[in-house]
Amino acid sequence: MKQLLGIYVGIFVLMLSFEVQAGALVEPFLGYDQSTLSAKDLSGNDMGAKNSGLDYGARLGYRLDNGVWFAGEYAAGSGDSKSNVAGTADSTYTRSSMGAVVGFDHNQFRFWGGYGLSDKLIAKSAAGSETTFTGSNYKVGVGFKAMPWMSVNFEYIVPSYTKFDSGSGEADVSTVFSEFNSTSACLTLSFPIDFGK
């Protein structure tokens, strides 16, 4: 993870130092996320949950004069998790991801897609035990610039978690779950700042 962060920092510094007057982009964002986890254990019992909470993060990249832009992105969030299993106490979660996004702006409308190289979900039970899921994700998004400096956005994110660790070592998700799928819908406000335009 430290190596990946170092690569991103290097790319960001390069983009900011290489012809910055042509459109370096900084875009913090904040929003509300609602996700659904569809999961079944090897016996077919429902282990799913619904999560909701706050999302935040930022993009740092470069915008071309034709409206195309690309950026590195860091996103994180936390909130409450309600199990589908009757009688199970509510729990909490935290999530973080790092990836790359490519987009296109046309007048006030914005469109983008992205791939998360790393996606981590930490679920914490009411009793205090933690389970960490790791993998990747992809996303698509649309936005509307309500003001030159503010965009209202909707994103659809599909994480793909392949590993988990409940404290006894990392293992494949498939060794415990016969089904483990997650989708997320996120409504955000972002504040795109173009340097050099």
C-alpha positions as CSV (number, residue, x, y, z in Angstrom):
1,M,0.0,0.0,0.0
2,K,2.9,2.4,0.8
3,Q,4.4,1.7,-2.6
4,L,1.1,2.3,-4.3
5,L,0.7,5.6,-2.4
6,G,4.2,6.6,-3.4
7,I,3.4,6.0,-7.1
8,Y,0.3,8.1,-6.9
9,V,2.1,11.0,-5.2
10,G,4.8,10.8,-7.9
11,I,2.2,10.9,-10.7
12,F,0.4,13.8,-9.0
13,V,3.6,15.8,-8.6
14,L,4.6,15.2,-12.2
15,M,1.2,16.3,-13.4
16,L,1.3,19.5,-11.4
17,S,4.8,20.3,-12.5
18,F,4.3,19.4,-16.2
19,E,2.6,22.3,-18.0
20,V,0.3,23.2,-15.0
21,Q,-1.1,26.2,-16.9
22,A,-3.0,23.8,-19.3
23,G,-5.4,22.6,-16.6
24,A,-4.4,20.8,-13.4
25,L,-7.5,19.6,-11.6
26,V,-8.1,19.3,-7.9
27,E,-11.6,18.1,-6.8
28,P,-12.6,17.3,-3.2
29,F,-16.0,15.7,-2.7
30,L,-18.4,14.8,0.1
31,G,-21.6,12.8,0.0
32,Y,-23.9,10.1,1.2
33,D,-23.5,6.5,0.3
34,Q,-26.0,3.6,0.4
35,S,-24.8,0.1,-0.4
36,T,-26.2,-3.4,-0.5
37,L,-24.2,-6.5,0.4
38,S,-25.6,-9.8,-0.9
39,A,-23.9,-12.6,0.8
40,K,-24.5,-16.3,1.6
41,D,-22.4,-18.7,3.5
42,L,-21.5,-22.2,2.1
43,S,-24.8,-23.6,3.5
44,G,-26.8,-20.9,1.7
45,N,-27.8,-18.9,4.7
46,D,-28.3,-15.2,4.2
47,M,-25.4,-13.1,5.5
48,G,-26.2,-9.9,3.7
49,A,-26.5,-6.4,5.0
50,K,-27.4,-2.8,4.0
51,N,-24.9,-0.1,4.7
52,S,-25.3,3.7,4.8
53,G,-23.0,6.5,5.7
54,L,-20.8,9.4,4.8
55,D,-18.3,9.4,1.9
56,Y,-15.5,11.8,1.3
57,G,-12.3,12.1,-0.7
58,A,-10.5,14.0,-3.5
59,R,-9.3,13.7,-7.1
60,L,-6.0,15.1,-8.3
61,G,-5.3,15.2,-12.1
62,Y,-5.3,17.0,-15.3
63,R,-7.9,18.4,-17.6
64,L,-7.5,18.8,-21.4
65,D,-8.9,21.7,-23.4
66,N,-11.4,19.4,-25.1
67,G,-13.1,18.5,-21.8
68,V,-11.4,15.2,-21.2
69,W,-9.9,14.8,-17.8
70,F,-8.1,12.1,-15.8
71,A,-7.2,11.8,-12.2
72,G,-6.0,9.7,-9.3
73,E,-8.7,9.3,-6.6
74,Y,-8.8,8.6,-2.9
75,A,-12.1,7.9,-1.3
76,A,-13.2,6.9,2.2
77,G,-16.3,6.5,4.2
78,S,-18.0,5.2,7.3
79,G,-21.4,4.5,8.6
80,D,-23.9,1.9,10.0
81,S,-24.6,-1.6,8.8
82,K,-27.9,-3.3,9.2
83,S,-27.8,-7.1,8.9
84,N,-30.5,-9.0,6.9
85,V,-30.4,-11.7,9.7
86,A,-33.2,-11.2,12.2
87,G,-32.0,-10.6,15.7
88,T,-28.5,-9.6,14.7
89,A,-27.3,-6.3,16.3
90,D,-26.4,-3.4,14.0
91,S,-22.7,-2.9,13.3
92,T,-20.5,-0.3,11.8
93,Y,-18.1,-0.1,8.8
94,T,-15.3,1.9,7.4
95,R,-14.2,1.8,3.7
96,S,-11.3,3.2,1.7
97,S,-10.2,3.0,-1.9
98,M,-7.6,4.3,-4.3
99,G,-7.9,4.3,-8.1
100,A,-7.9,6.2,-11.3
101,V,-10.8,8.0,-13.1
102,V,-11.2,9.2,-16.7
103,G,-14.0,11.6,-17.5
104,F,-15.5,14.1,-20.0
105,D,-17.2,17.4,-19.3
106,H,-19.6,18.9,-21.8
107,N,-21.0,22.3,-20.9
108,Q,-22.6,21.7,-17.5
109,F,-22.7,17.9,-17.7
110,R,-20.0,15.5,-16.6
111,F,-19.5,11.8,-17.2
112,W,-16.8,9.5,-15.9
113,G,-15.7,5.9,-15.2
114,G,-13.0,4.6,-12.9
115,Y,-11.2,1.6,-11.6
116,G,-10.2,1.2,-8.0
117,L,-6.8,-0.6,-7.7
118,S,-7.5,-1.2,-4.0
119,D,-10.7,-1.3,-2.0
120,K,-10.9,-2.1,1.7
121,L,-14.0,-2.6,3.8
122,I,-13.7,-3.1,7.6
123,A,-16.9,-4.4,9.3
124,K,-17.0,-4.0,13.1
125,S,-19.6,-6.0,15.0
126,A,-21.5,-4.7,18.1
127,A,-19.2,-6.9,20.2
128,G,-16.1,-5.2,18.8
129,S,-14.7,-7.9,16.5
130,E,-13.5,-6.8,13.1
131,T,-13.4,-8.4,9.6
132,T,-11.5,-6.8,6.8
133,F,-12.4,-7.4,3.1
134,T,-10.0,-6.4,0.4
135,G,-10.3,-6.2,-3.4
136,S,-10.9,-3.7,-6.2
137,N,-13.8,-1.9,-7.7
138,Y,-15.1,-0.1,-10.7
139,K,-17.4,2.9,-11.0
140,V,-19.4,5.1,-13.3
141,G,-20.7,8.6,-12.6
142,V,-22.6,11.5,-13.9
143,G,-22.7,15.1,-12.7
144,F,-24.2,18.4,-13.2
145,K,-22.3,21.7,-12.6
146,A,-24.9,23.7,-10.6
147,M,-22.2,26.4,-10.3
148,P,-18.8,26.7,-11.9
149,W,-17.1,25.6,-8.7
150,M,-19.7,23.0,-7.5
151,S,-21.0,19.8,-9.1
152,V,-23.9,17.6,-8.0
153,N,-23.0,13.9,-8.8
154,F,-24.3,10.4,-8.7
155,E,-22.0,7.4,-8.7
156,Y,-22.6,3.7,-9.0
157,I,-19.8,1.6,-7.6
158,V,-19.3,-2.1,-7.7
159,P,-16.6,-3.4,-5.4
160,S,-15.2,-6.9,-5.9
161,Y,-13.8,-8.3,-2.6
162,T,-11.7,-11.4,-3.0
163,K,-9.9,-11.7,0.4
164,F,-10.9,-11.4,4.0
165,D,-9.3,-11.4,7.4
166,S,-11.2,-11.9,10.7
167,G,-8.1,-11.9,12.8
168,S,-6.8,-15.4,12.1
169,G,-5.1,-14.6,8.8
170,E,-6.0,-13.7,5.3
171,A,-8.1,-16.1,3.2
172,D,-10.2,-16.2,0.0
173,V,-13.7,-15.0,0.4
174,S,-14.9,-18.1,-1.5
175,T,-13.7,-20.4,1.4
176,V,-16.5,-19.0,3.6
177,F,-19.1,-17.5,1.2
178,S,-20.9,-19.1,-1.7
179,E,-22.0,-15.6,-2.7
180,F,-20.5,-12.2,-1.9
181,N,-21.5,-9.2,-4.0
182,S,-21.7,-5.6,-3.2
183,T,-23.1,-2.5,-5.0
184,S,-23.1,1.1,-3.9
185,A,-25.0,4.2,-4.9
186,C,-23.5,7.5,-3.9
187,L,-24.8,11.1,-4.1
188,T,-22.1,13.7,-3.7
189,L,-21.2,17.4,-4.0
190,S,-17.8,18.0,-5.5
191,F,-15.8,21.2,-5.9
192,P,-13.7,21.0,-9.0
193,I,-10.9,23.6,-9.1
194,D,-9.0,24.1,-12.4
195,F,-5.5,25.6,-12.2
196,G,-4.1,27.4,-15.2
197,K,-7.4,27.8,-17.1
